[in-house]
């Protein structure tokens, strides 16, 4: 939607905490203009969380945070009530705040010009929305006209306050939509530190949310990649290098070369080559390479030069002869009497190893294997060669290149495998860099080879597999197919890398993660292919599926946890191919709490309206707490002792109700919240209400609601 600005002059005027920006363009001979100044907005108007505002002001020593007397006015009681409702004693100190006032690494607290001031230490850079916006305006120019201040912002470019911060960019229907930059003051994405003061997002928006390509960052963390409805989302799609290989390794043998390793899922294994086979010749086109006349390095170079689609023909010695020959070479010294290395125990061990290998490789009985020994040992001793051979033909591309590459990249962890991808998805946390796929904010593996890569301090990398933001309970990585089969039989819940149909996280949607609740209706609604698949699997008409999804979304917007929503959509989680649309559903799950909090904070939702009603009830309770405590101490002298006793009384009653009101604000029933928090209306409140039935006659409870508390 944006193109590089051509012949445009941009002028920035600094104004306290903000700036005024004018844009002049001669592209269409029309001057466009818009201006904004963050300095004219209070922290409350920018929609910072109330507790963060007060914590910031406490650290910055701004304003009076204590009551001066026992006058029952909202303004007088505000500092004390907010302090107790936030309960800063629990350690809610912020990190990444605009001044990081409590962080001695970034600031010095000095007395200058008669005032205490926080001085930025050299080398520390604050989060600067003004500077970032200036860069944004220099690099991009919207095709939309500037928004007009007296009209709703629709299909225009401008600046303004939004429910979770301040936005500069393109608008549609009074919401950020298109391309822009935002100062985020609340509602940080999942997986980010919620205690940071503010953050910045620059990139694509849709319907007021981060959606598409963009970068989110604050003083501690950042993510550059793909977003869906305000959360990190999307399969990174590693673009692994093209690797074609025959899939076997070998060493020198006196009769040719001996196969020491056969890669799982590779062409050699598919063609039937086995460990222990002795190769005498390799034929390619008209060339015949004799193994006993060609050096090991030359053989490897020859195999590397063969084109991916061209076949080679390998001639291997009769497998019975090869096993006996290997036994003869190993056992000759320890089984020959009067030799220096003769040992009856070691000789018996060699015989047992031969019988075991013979039965496994040739599917023969021990008697048959003994007869083979008796047949071939005298001939080998007389240097007689076998005239029986087995021929195997195959190419490098005989099996899927993706499987070959996957096995190479997983086994070698070669950094070349994890450099290129479709999505960037770069997450930095306190300097630690990782890249990978996400499912609505959670680190996730969509397929068996969907690894999360972590860069180490020495520039090396290591990988981790994630399901719904967690590591699987048990992880196994092996190329041994027999071992894979044994592990699957003994430990069905093991997380095993293979190339089967199932995605790695499918086995864990019930245990241990319990992600069986339908949870992501927007995600499903946005994917036409999945909608058509669901219609085929369920037999439902598309119009009904959309209707069910819209109903589910309405209930989510009402603040109901996914698990508590009564909907046919939960049955769709039984379809394995649609498992990614299911997630955590319990109301007490941290991820569900995160999502509900964002919904409740959004003034356009019913959940937000319900919270406002709950805030009114809490304001009433707080008023009666204050009144009951004041009634105990108002007859005494209005001194520091009385105020101290009054504050102690209020603190006890308000703090014991924090858990209850937090639960209610999340949309739970009051009876349920009372039960799980073991908290009921204080007796003092009930007693005061009974003795003072007209206490609220002249009280405007809206004045006793403080921000989002």
C-alpha positions as CSV (number, residue, x, y, z in Angstrom):
1,X,0.0,0.0,0.0
2,X,3.0,2.2,0.4
3,X,5.6,3.3,-2.1
4,X,8.9,5.1,-1.6
5,X,8.4,8.8,-1.1
6,X,9.5,10.8,-4.1
7,X,10.4,14.5,-3.8
8,X,8.9,14.9,-0.4
9,X,10.0,17.2,2.3
10,X,9.3,16.1,5.9
11,X,9.8,18.5,8.8
12,X,9.7,17.4,12.4
13,X,9.1,19.9,15.3
14,X,9.9,18.6,18.7
15,X,7.3,19.4,21.3
16,X,8.0,18.1,24.8
17,X,6.9,14.4,24.9
18,X,5.7,14.4,21.3
19,X,6.2,16.1,18.0
20,X,4.3,17.9,15.2
21,X,4.7,16.5,11.8
22,X,3.9,18.2,8.5
23,X,4.2,16.4,5.1
24,X,4.4,18.4,1.9
25,X,4.3,16.6,-1.4
26,X,4.6,18.0,-4.9
27,X,3.6,14.7,-6.4
28,X,0.1,15.9,-7.1
29,X,0.6,19.6,-6.5
30,X,-1.5,19.4,-3.4
31,X,-0.2,20.1,0.1
32,X,-1.3,17.5,2.6
33,X,-1.0,18.2,6.3
34,X,-1.7,16.5,9.6
35,X,-0.3,17.2,13.0
36,X,-0.3,15.5,16.4
37,X,1.4,16.1,19.7
38,X,1.7,13.3,22.3
39,X,2.6,15.9,24.9
40,X,-1.1,17.0,25.1
41,X,-2.2,13.5,26.3
42,X,-2.0,12.3,29.8
43,X,-0.9,8.7,30.6
44,X,-4.5,7.9,31.3
45,X,-5.6,9.3,27.9
46,X,-3.0,7.1,26.2
47,X,-4.7,4.1,28.0
48,X,-1.7,2.9,30.0
49,X,-2.8,0.4,32.7
50,X,-3.8,2.2,35.9
51,X,-1.4,0.2,38.1
52,X,1.5,0.9,35.7
53,X,0.7,4.6,35.8
54,X,0.8,4.7,39.6
55,X,3.9,2.6,39.8
56,X,5.6,4.8,37.3
57,X,4.6,7.9,39.2
58,X,5.8,6.4,42.5
59,X,9.2,5.6,41.0
60,X,9.3,9.1,39.4
61,X,8.2,10.7,42.7
62,X,5.4,12.6,40.8
63,X,2.4,13.9,42.7
64,X,1.0,13.1,46.1
65,X,0.6,9.4,46.7
66,X,-0.7,9.6,50.2
67,X,-3.9,10.8,51.9
68,X,-3.6,14.1,53.9
69,X,-6.7,13.6,55.9
70,X,-9.8,11.5,56.2
71,X,-12.0,13.5,53.9
72,X,-14.2,11.1,51.9
73,X,-13.6,12.5,48.4
74,X,-12.6,10.4,45.4
75,X,-9.5,12.5,44.7
76,X,-8.3,12.4,48.3
77,X,-8.7,8.6,48.6
78,X,-7.5,7.8,45.1
79,X,-3.7,7.4,45.8
80,X,-4.3,5.1,48.7
81,X,-7.1,3.0,47.1
82,X,-5.1,2.5,43.9
83,X,-2.0,1.6,45.9
84,X,-4.0,-1.1,47.7
85,X,-5.9,-2.4,44.7
86,X,-2.7,-2.8,42.7
87,X,-0.9,-4.1,45.8
88,X,2.6,-2.9,44.8
89,X,3.9,-4.8,47.9
90,X,3.6,-8.0,45.8
91,X,6.5,-6.8,43.6
92,X,4.8,-5.5,40.5
93,X,7.8,-3.2,39.7
94,X,8.1,-2.5,36.0
95,X,10.9,-3.3,33.6
96,X,11.5,-1.5,30.4
97,X,9.7,1.6,31.6
98,X,10.4,4.9,29.7
99,X,12.8,6.0,32.4
100,X,13.5,2.7,34.1
101,X,13.9,4.7,37.2
102,X,14.6,1.7,39.5
103,X,17.3,0.3,37.2
104,X,20.8,1.6,38.2
105,X,22.2,0.0,35.0
106,X,20.5,2.6,32.9
107,X,20.0,5.7,35.1
108,X,21.8,7.7,37.8
109,X,19.7,9.5,40.4
110,X,21.3,12.9,41.0
111,X,20.5,16.1,42.8
112,X,20.8,18.9,40.1
113,X,19.6,22.5,40.3
114,X,17.8,21.9,43.6
115,X,15.9,18.8,42.2
116,X,16.5,15.1,42.1
117,X,16.7,13.9,38.5
118,X,17.3,10.7,36.7
119,X,20.2,11.0,34.2
120,X,20.5,8.6,31.4
121,X,23.8,6.7,31.4
122,X,25.9,6.7,28.3
123,X,25.3,3.8,26.0
124,X,21.7,3.3,27.0
125,X,19.0,4.1,24.4
126,X,15.4,4.7,25.5
127,X,12.4,3.5,23.5
128,X,11.7,6.5,21.3
129,X,8.4,6.5,19.6
130,X,8.9,10.0,18.1
131,X,12.2,8.9,16.4
132,X,10.7,5.7,15.2
133,X,7.7,7.5,13.7
134,X,9.9,10.0,12.0
135,X,11.8,7.1,10.3
136,X,8.5,5.6,9.3
137,X,7.3,8.8,7.8
138,X,10.5,9.3,5.8
139,X,10.4,5.8,4.4
140,X,6.8,5.4,3.4
141,X,4.1,7.5,1.9
142,X,0.5,6.4,1.8
143,X,-1.7,6.7,-1.2
144,X,-4.5,7.7,1.0
145,X,-5.5,11.3,1.8
146,X,-4.9,12.7,5.3
147,X,-7.7,12.2,7.8
148,X,-9.9,15.2,8.7
149,X,-10.2,16.0,12.4
150,X,-14.0,16.6,12.3
151,X,-14.8,13.3,10.5
152,X,-14.5,9.6,11.4
153,X,-11.2,8.2,10.2
154,X,-12.0,6.0,7.2
155,X,-9.8,5.2,4.2
156,X,-7.4,8.0,5.2
157,X,-3.9,8.5,6.8
158,X,-3.6,10.2,10.2
159,X,-2.8,9.9,13.9
160,X,-4.9,9.3,17.0
161,X,-5.4,7.5,20.3
162,X,-6.6,3.9,20.2
163,X,-7.8,1.7,23.0
164,X,-4.3,0.3,23.5
165,X,-2.0,3.2,22.7
166,X,-1.4,5.8,20.0
167,X,-1.3,5.1,16.2
168,X,0.1,6.8,13.1
169,X,-0.8,5.4,9.7
170,X,-3.7,4.3,7.6
171,X,-7.2,3.9,9.0
172,X,-10.5,2.2,8.0
173,X,-13.7,2.4,9.9
174,X,-12.0,4.3,12.7
175,X,-9.5,1.5,13.2
176,X,-5.8,1.1,12.2
177,X,-5.9,-0.8,8.9
178,X,-3.2,-0.9,6.3
179,X,0.3,0.2,7.2
180,X,1.3,2.2,10.2
181,X,3.2,2.5,13.5
182,X,1.8,2.2,17.0
183,X,2.9,3.0,20.5
184,X,1.4,0.1,22.5
185,X,0.5,0.9,26.1
186,X,-1.5,-2.2,27.0
187,X,-2.4,-5.6,25.6
188,X,1.1,-6.9,24.7
189,X,1.2,-10.0,22.6
190,X,1.6,-13.5,24.2
191,X,5.1,-14.5,25.1
192,X,6.2,-10.9,25.8
193,X,7.0,-9.5,29.2
194,X,3.7,-7.9,30.4
195,X,5.6,-5.6,32.9
196,X,7.2,-3.5,30.2
197,X,6.1,0.1,30.2
198,X,5.3,0.3,26.5
199,X,6.3,-1.1,23.1
200,X,6.3,-0.2,19.5
201,X,4.9,-2.0,16.5
202,X,5.6,-1.0,12.9
203,X,4.0,-2.9,10.0
204,X,0.7,-4.2,8.7
205,X,-2.6,-3.8,10.5
206,X,-6.1,-5.2,9.9
207,X,-9.2,-4.2,11.8
208,X,-7.2,-2.5,14.5
209,X,-4.7,-5.4,15.1
210,X,-1.2,-6.3,14.1
211,X,-1.9,-8.5,11.0
212,X,0.7,-9.5,8.4
213,X,4.3,-8.6,8.3
214,X,5.6,-6.3,11.0
215,X,8.1,-5.7,13.8
216,X,7.2,-5.4,17.5
217,X,9.9,-4.3,20.0
218,X,10.6,-2.8,23.4
219,X,13.7,-2.4,25.5
220,X,13.9,-6.1,26.3
221,X,12.3,-8.1,23.4
222,X,11.5,-7.9,19.8
223,X,9.8,-10.0,17.1
224,X,10.0,-9.4,13.3
225,X,7.8,-11.7,11.2
226,X,4.2,-12.7,10.6
227,X,1.2,-11.7,12.8
228,X,-2.4,-12.8,13.0
229,X,-4.9,-10.7,15.0
230,X,-2.2,-9.2,17.3
231,X,-0.3,-12.5,17.9
232,X,2.9,-14.0,16.4
233,X,1.7,-16.6,14.0
234,X,2.7,-18.7,11.0
235,X,4.8,-21.6,9.9
236,X,8.3,-20.4,9.2
237,X,8.8,-22.8,6.3
238,X,12.5,-23.5,6.4
239,X,14.0,-23.4,2.9
240,X,16.5,-26.2,3.3
241,X,19.2,-26.5,0.7
242,X,18.8,-29.0,-2.1
243,X,20.6,-32.2,-1.0
244,X,20.7,-35.3,-3.1
245,X,22.7,-38.2,-1.8
246,X,22.8,-42.0,-2.4
247,X,22.5,-42.5,1.3
248,X,25.3,-44.9,2.3
249,X,28.8,-44.8,3.7
250,X,31.7,-47.3,3.2
251,X,35.3,-48.2,4.1
252,X,38.0,-50.2,2.4
253,X,37.7,-54.0,2.3
254,X,40.1,-56.4,0.7
255,X,37.4,-57.6,-1.6
256,X,36.1,-54.1,-2.5
257,X,34.4,-51.7,-0.2
258,X,32.3,-52.6,2.8
259,X,29.0,-50.7,3.6
260,X,29.2,-49.3,7.1
261,X,26.1,-47.1,7.2
262,X,22.8,-46.9,5.3
263,X,20.8,-43.7,5.9
264,X,17.2,-44.1,6.9
265,X,14.6,-43.1,4.3
266,X,17.5,-42.7,1.7
267,X,17.7,-44.2,-1.8
268,X,20.2,-46.9,-0.8
269,X,17.9,-48.2,1.9
270,X,14.9,-48.0,-0.4
271,X,16.8,-50.1,-3.0
272,X,17.7,-52.8,-0.4
273,X,21.4,-52.1,0.3
274,X,22.4,-53.2,3.8
275,X,25.2,-52.6,6.3
276,X,27.8,-55.3,5.8
277,X,27.3,-55.6,2.1
278,X,30.6,-55.8,0.1
279,X,30.6,-53.8,-3.1
280,X,32.8,-55.1,-5.9
281,X,31.9,-52.8,-8.8
282,X,29.8,-49.7,-9.5
283,X,28.5,-49.1,-13.0
284,X,27.3,-45.7,-14.4
285,X,26.5,-45.3,-18.0
286,X,29.4,-47.1,-19.8
287,X,31.8,-46.7,-16.9
288,X,32.6,-49.7,-14.6
289,X,34.5,-48.7,-11.5
290,X,36.2,-51.7,-9.8
291,X,36.4,-51.1,-6.1
292,X,39.7,-53.1,-5.6
293,X,41.4,-50.9,-8.2
294,X,40.1,-47.5,-7.2
295,X,40.9,-45.3,-4.2
296,X,38.3,-44.4,-1.6
297,X,38.5,-40.6,-2.4
298,X,38.1,-41.3,-6.1
299,X,35.1,-43.4,-5.4
300,X,33.5,-40.6,-3.3
301,X,34.2,-38.0,-6.0
302,X,32.7,-40.3,-8.6
303,X,29.5,-40.8,-6.6
304,X,29.2,-37.0,-5.9
305,X,29.4,-36.2,-9.6
306,X,26.6,-38.5,-10.6
307,X,23.5,-36.4,-11.6
308,X,20.5,-36.7,-9.2
309,X,18.2,-38.5,-11.7
310,X,20.9,-40.9,-13.1
311,X,21.0,-44.4,-11.9
312,X,24.0,-46.4,-10.8
313,X,24.2,-50.2,-10.6
314,X,26.0,-51.7,-7.6
315,X,27.3,-55.2,-7.7
316,X,27.7,-56.7,-4.2
317,X,29.1,-60.1,-3.2
318,X,26.8,-62.9,-2.2
319,X,25.6,-61.9,1.3
320,X,26.3,-65.3,2.7
321,X,29.9,-65.2,1.3
322,X,30.2,-61.6,2.6
323,X,29.2,-62.5,6.2
324,X,31.6,-65.5,6.2
325,X,34.4,-63.4,4.8
326,X,33.9,-60.8,7.5
327,X,33.8,-63.6,10.2
328,X,37.0,-65.1,8.8
329,X,38.8,-61.7,8.9
330,X,37.8,-61.1,12.5
331,X,38.1,-64.6,13.8
332,X,41.2,-65.9,12.1
333,X,43.7,-64.6,14.7
334,X,41.7,-65.5,17.9
335,X,40.5,-68.9,16.6
336,X,43.8,-70.2,15.2
337,X,45.6,-72.5,17.9
338,X,49.2,-71.6,18.6
339,X,48.8,-68.0,17.3
340,X,49.7,-65.2,19.6
341,X,46.2,-63.8,19.9
342,X,44.4,-67.2,20.2
343,X,41.6,-67.1,22.8
344,X,38.9,-69.6,23.2
345,X,36.6,-67.1,24.8
346,X,37.1,-64.5,22.1
347,X,36.7,-67.1,19.4
348,X,33.4,-68.3,20.9
349,X,32.3,-64.7,21.0
350,X,33.1,-64.3,17.2
351,X,31.0,-67.4,16.4
352,X,28.1,-66.1,18.4
353,X,28.3,-62.7,16.7
354,X,28.3,-64.4,13.3
355,X,25.3,-66.6,14.1
356,X,23.4,-63.6,15.3
357,X,24.2,-61.6,12.2
358,X,23.5,-64.5,9.9
359,X,20.0,-65.1,11.4
360,X,19.2,-61.4,11.3
361,X,20.5,-60.6,7.8
362,X,19.7,-63.8,5.9
363,X,16.8,-65.1,8.0
364,X,18.4,-68.5,8.4
365,X,18.6,-71.0,11.2
366,X,21.7,-71.5,13.2
367,X,22.2,-74.9,11.5
368,X,22.1,-73.3,8.1
369,X,24.5,-70.6,9.2
370,X,26.9,-73.3,10.4
371,X,26.7,-75.1,7.1
372,X,27.6,-71.9,5.3
373,X,30.7,-71.6,7.5
374,X,31.7,-75.1,6.7
375,X,31.1,-74.4,3.0
376,X,33.0,-71.2,2.6
377,X,35.8,-71.2,5.2
378,X,38.1,-73.6,3.3
379,X,37.5,-71.7,0.0
380,X,38.4,-68.4,1.6
381,X,41.5,-69.9,3.2
382,X,42.6,-70.9,-0.3
383,X,41.8,-67.4,-1.6
384,X,38.9,-68.6,-3.7
385,X,36.4,-65.8,-4.7
386,X,32.7,-66.1,-4.8
387,X,31.1,-66.1,-8.3
388,X,27.7,-65.2,-7.0
389,X,26.7,-61.5,-7.0
390,X,23.6,-59.4,-6.3
391,X,22.9,-56.3,-8.5
392,X,21.1,-53.2,-7.1
393,X,20.2,-50.1,-9.1
394,X,19.0,-46.8,-7.8
395,X,19.4,-43.0,-8.2
396,X,19.9,-40.1,-5.7
397,X,16.3,-39.0,-6.4
398,X,14.8,-42.4,-5.8
399,X,13.3,-41.1,-2.5
400,X,11.8,-37.7,-1.8
401,X,14.5,-35.0,-1.7
402,X,12.6,-33.4,1.2
403,X,13.1,-36.6,3.3
404,X,16.8,-36.8,2.4
405,X,17.3,-33.1,3.2
406,X,15.4,-33.4,6.5
407,X,17.5,-36.3,7.7
408,X,20.7,-34.5,6.7
409,X,19.7,-31.2,8.4
410,X,18.3,-32.8,11.5
411,X,21.3,-35.1,12.0
412,X,24.0,-32.6,11.1
413,X,22.3,-29.4,12.5
414,X,24.2,-27.7,9.7
415,X,23.6,-23.9,10.0
416,X,23.1,-23.7,6.2
417,X,19.8,-25.5,6.7
418,X,18.4,-22.8,9.0
419,X,19.3,-19.6,7.2
420,X,16.5,-19.2,4.6
421,X,12.8,-19.3,5.2
422,X,9.5,-18.0,3.9
423,X,8.7,-16.1,7.1
424,X,11.3,-14.2,9.1
425,X,9.9,-14.9,12.5
426,X,13.0,-13.6,14.4
427,X,12.4,-13.4,18.2
428,X,15.0,-11.6,20.4
429,X,14.8,-11.9,24.2
430,X,17.5,-10.0,26.1
431,X,19.9,-10.5,23.3
432,X,19.1,-14.2,22.7
433,X,18.0,-14.9,19.1
434,X,15.6,-17.6,18.0
435,X,13.6,-18.4,14.9
436,X,10.7,-20.7,14.3
437,X,7.0,-21.2,13.8
438,X,4.2,-19.8,16.0
439,X,0.6,-20.7,16.6
440,X,-1.3,-17.6,17.8
441,X,1.6,-16.5,20.0
442,X,2.8,-19.9,21.0
443,X,6.0,-21.6,19.7
444,X,4.8,-24.6,17.7
445,X,5.9,-27.3,15.3
446,X,3.4,-27.8,12.5
447,X,5.3,-30.7,11.0
448,X,7.9,-33.2,12.1
449,X,10.8,-31.1,10.7
450,X,9.5,-27.7,12.0
451,X,12.3,-26.9,14.4
452,X,12.8,-23.8,16.5
453,X,16.4,-22.6,16.1
454,X,18.4,-20.8,18.9
455,X,21.6,-18.9,18.1
456,X,24.3,-19.4,20.7
457,X,26.9,-16.9,21.9
458,X,29.6,-18.6,19.7
459,X,27.3,-18.3,16.6
460,X,26.5,-22.0,16.7
461,X,22.8,-23.2,16.8
462,X,20.7,-25.7,18.6
463,X,17.1,-26.8,17.9
464,X,14.1,-27.4,20.1
465,X,10.7,-28.8,19.2
466,X,7.6,-27.1,20.7
467,X,3.9,-27.9,21.0
468,X,1.6,-25.1,22.0
469,X,4.5,-23.2,23.6
470,X,5.9,-26.2,25.5
471,X,8.4,-28.9,24.9
472,X,7.0,-32.4,24.3
473,X,7.2,-34.7,27.4
474,X,9.7,-37.0,25.8
475,X,11.9,-36.5,22.8
476,X,13.8,-38.9,20.6
477,X,15.8,-38.1,17.5
478,X,17.2,-41.1,15.6
479,X,17.8,-42.4,12.1
480,X,17.5,-46.1,13.2
481,X,14.2,-47.4,12.0
482,X,14.3,-50.5,14.2
483,X,14.9,-48.3,17.2
484,X,12.0,-46.0,16.1
485,X,9.7,-49.0,16.0
486,X,10.8,-50.3,19.4
487,X,10.3,-46.9,21.0
488,X,6.8,-46.5,19.4
489,X,5.8,-49.9,20.8
490,X,7.2,-49.4,24.3
491,X,6.6,-45.6,24.7
492,X,3.7,-44.5,22.5
493,X,3.8,-41.0,23.9
494,X,7.4,-40.4,22.7
495,X,8.1,-37.4,20.5
496,X,9.8,-39.1,17.5
497,X,11.2,-37.5,14.4
498,X,10.1,-39.4,11.3
499,X,8.4,-38.6,8.0
500,X,5.0,-40.1,8.8
501,X,1.6,-38.5,8.3
502,X,1.0,-37.2,11.8
503,X,2.3,-33.9,12.9
504,X,4.4,-34.0,16.1
505,X,1.9,-32.1,18.3
506,X,-1.1,-34.2,17.3
507,X,-0.5,-36.9,19.9
508,X,-0.4,-34.3,22.7
509,X,-3.7,-32.5,22.2
510,X,-5.2,-34.6,25.0
511,X,-2.2,-35.4,27.2
512,X,-0.4,-33.6,28.6
513,X,-1.6,-30.3,27.2
514,X,-5.4,-30.8,27.2
515,X,-5.9,-28.7,24.1
516,X,-9.1,-30.3,23.1
517,X,-11.3,-27.1,23.1
518,X,-12.0,-25.3,19.9
519,X,-10.2,-22.0,20.4
520,X,-9.3,-20.1,17.2
521,X,-12.5,-19.4,15.2
522,X,-10.9,-16.4,13.4
523,X,-8.0,-18.5,12.2
524,X,-10.4,-21.1,10.8
525,X,-12.6,-18.5,9.2
526,X,-9.6,-17.0,7.5
527,X,-8.6,-20.3,5.8
528,X,-10.8,-21.3,2.9
529,X,-9.1,-24.6,2.3
530,X,-9.7,-25.7,5.9
531,X,-13.3,-24.5,5.7
532,X,-13.9,-26.7,2.7
533,X,-12.1,-29.6,4.4
534,X,-14.3,-29.2,7.4
535,X,-17.4,-29.2,5.2
536,X,-16.3,-32.4,3.6
537,X,-15.5,-34.1,6.9
538,X,-18.5,-33.0,8.8
539,X,-21.2,-32.9,6.1
540,X,-22.1,-29.3,7.2
541,X,-23.0,-26.6,4.7
542,X,-20.5,-23.8,4.4
543,X,-23.1,-21.2,5.4
544,X,-23.8,-23.1,8.7
545,X,-20.1,-23.5,9.5
546,X,-19.6,-19.7,9.1
547,X,-22.7,-19.2,11.3
548,X,-21.3,-21.4,14.0
549,X,-18.0,-19.6,13.9
550,X,-19.7,-16.2,14.2
551,X,-21.6,-17.4,17.2
552,X,-18.4,-18.7,18.8
553,X,-16.7,-15.3,18.2
554,X,-19.7,-13.5,19.8
555,X,-19.3,-15.6,22.9
556,X,-15.6,-15.0,23.0
557,X,-16.2,-11.3,22.8
558,X,-18.5,-11.7,25.7
559,X,-15.6,-12.9,27.8
560,X,-16.5,-16.6,27.9
561,X,-13.6,-19.0,28.1
562,X,-13.4,-21.4,25.1
563,X,-14.1,-24.5,27.2
564,X,-17.3,-22.9,28.6
565,X,-18.7,-22.0,25.2
566,X,-21.5,-24.4,24.2
567,X,-20.9,-25.1,20.5
568,X,-20.7,-27.8,18.0
569,X,-17.3,-26.4,17.0
570,X,-15.7,-28.4,19.9
571,X,-16.5,-31.6,17.9
572,X,-14.3,-30.4,15.1
573,X,-11.3,-31.0,17.3
574,X,-11.8,-34.7,16.7
575,X,-10.6,-34.2,13.1
576,X,-6.8,-34.6,13.1
577,X,-6.3,-32.4,10.1
578,X,-8.0,-29.5,11.9
579,X,-6.2,-29.8,15.3
580,X,-4.4,-26.4,15.0
581,X,-7.7,-24.6,15.5
582,X,-8.0,-26.2,18.9
583,X,-6.2,-25.0,22.0
584,X,-6.3,-24.3,25.7
585,X,-9.8,-23.8,27.0
586,X,-9.8,-23.6,30.8
587,X,-10.6,-20.2,32.3
588,X,-7.6,-20.5,34.6
589,X,-5.1,-21.3,31.9
590,X,-2.5,-18.5,31.4
591,X,-3.0,-18.4,27.7
592,X,-6.8,-18.1,28.0
593,X,-6.4,-15.4,30.7
594,X,-4.1,-13.5,28.3
595,X,-6.6,-13.7,25.4
596,X,-9.6,-12.8,27.6
597,X,-7.7,-9.8,29.1
598,X,-7.1,-8.4,25.6
599,X,-10.8,-8.9,24.7
600,X,-12.0,-7.3,28.0
601,X,-9.7,-4.3,27.5
602,X,-11.2,-3.6,24.1
603,X,-14.1,-1.1,24.5
604,X,-15.9,-2.6,21.5
605,X,-16.6,-5.9,23.2
606,X,-19.5,-7.0,25.4
607,X,-16.9,-8.3,27.9
608,X,-15.6,-4.7,28.3
609,X,-19.2,-3.5,29.0
610,X,-19.6,-6.3,31.6
611,X,-16.3,-5.3,33.3
612,X,-17.6,-1.7,33.5
613,X,-20.6,-3.0,35.4
614,X,-18.4,-4.9,37.7
615,X,-16.2,-1.8,38.3
616,X,-19.3,0.0,39.5
617,X,-20.0,-2.7,42.1
618,X,-16.4,-2.7,43.2
619,X,-16.5,1.1,43.6
620,X,-19.5,0.7,45.8
621,X,-17.7,-1.9,47.9
622,X,-14.7,0.3,48.2
623,X,-16.8,3.2,49.3
624,X,-18.3,1.2,52.1
625,X,-14.9,-0.2,53.1
626,X,-13.6,3.4,53.4
627,X,-16.7,4.5,55.3
628,X,-16.6,1.6,57.7
629,X,-13.0,2.2,58.5
630,X,-13.4,5.9,58.8
631,X,-16.3,5.5,61.2
632,X,-13.9,3.8,63.6
633,X,-11.3,6.6,63.7
634,X,-13.1,9.8,62.7
635,X,-13.9,10.8,66.4
636,X,-10.3,10.8,67.3
637,X,-7.7,13.6,66.5
638,X,-7.0,13.9,62.8
639,X,-3.3,13.1,63.1
640,X,-0.8,10.7,61.6
641,X,-1.7,8.0,64.1
642,X,-5.4,8.1,63.1
643,X,-4.6,8.1,59.5
644,X,-2.2,5.2,59.9
645,X,-4.9,3.1,61.7
646,X,-7.4,4.1,59.0
647,X,-5.0,3.0,56.2
648,X,-4.3,-0.3,57.9
649,X,-8.0,-1.0,58.1
650,X,-8.6,-0.1,54.5
651,X,-5.5,-2.0,53.3
652,X,-6.6,-5.2,55.0
653,X,-10.1,-5.2,53.5
654,X,-9.2,-4.0,50.0
655,X,-6.2,-6.4,49.5
656,X,-8.1,-9.5,50.6
657,X,-10.6,-8.8,47.8
658,X,-8.0,-8.4,44.9
659,X,-8.2,-12.0,43.8
660,X,-12.0,-11.9,43.9
661,X,-12.3,-8.8,41.7
662,X,-9.6,-10.0,39.3
663,X,-11.6,-13.2,38.8
664,X,-14.9,-11.2,38.3
665,X,-13.2,-8.8,35.8
666,X,-12.2,-11.9,33.7
667,X,-15.9,-12.7,33.2
668,X,-16.4,-15.3,35.9
669,X,-19.6,-15.4,38.0
670,X,-19.3,-13.8,41.4
671,X,-20.3,-17.0,43.2
672,X,-17.6,-18.9,41.4
673,X,-15.0,-16.3,42.2
674,X,-16.0,-16.3,45.9
675,X,-15.6,-20.0,46.0
676,X,-12.2,-20.3,44.3
677,X,-10.7,-17.3,46.1
678,X,-12.3,-18.1,49.4
679,X,-13.4,-14.4,49.7
680,X,-16.7,-12.9,50.5
681,X,-18.0,-9.4,51.1
682,X,-16.3,-8.1,54.3
683,X,-18.5,-8.2,57.4
684,X,-17.6,-4.6,58.1
685,X,-19.2,-3.6,54.7
686,X,-22.4,-5.5,55.4
687,X,-22.7,-4.0,58.8
688,X,-22.1,-0.4,57.7
689,X,-24.7,-0.8,54.8
690,X,-27.3,-2.1,57.3
691,X,-26.7,0.7,59.7
692,X,-26.5,3.4,57.0
693,X,-29.1,2.6,54.3
694,X,-28.9,6.1,52.8
695,X,-25.1,6.3,52.6
696,X,-25.1,6.3,48.8
697,X,-27.8,9.0,48.2
698,X,-25.4,11.8,47.3
699,X,-22.6,9.6,46.0
700,X,-21.6,9.4,42.4
701,X,-20.0,6.0,42.2
702,X,-18.5,6.7,38.7
703,X,-16.1,9.1,40.4
704,X,-14.9,6.2,42.6
705,X,-13.9,4.1,39.6
706,X,-10.2,4.6,38.9
707,X,-9.1,3.7,35.4
708,X,-9.3,0.0,34.7
709,X,-9.4,-1.0,38.4
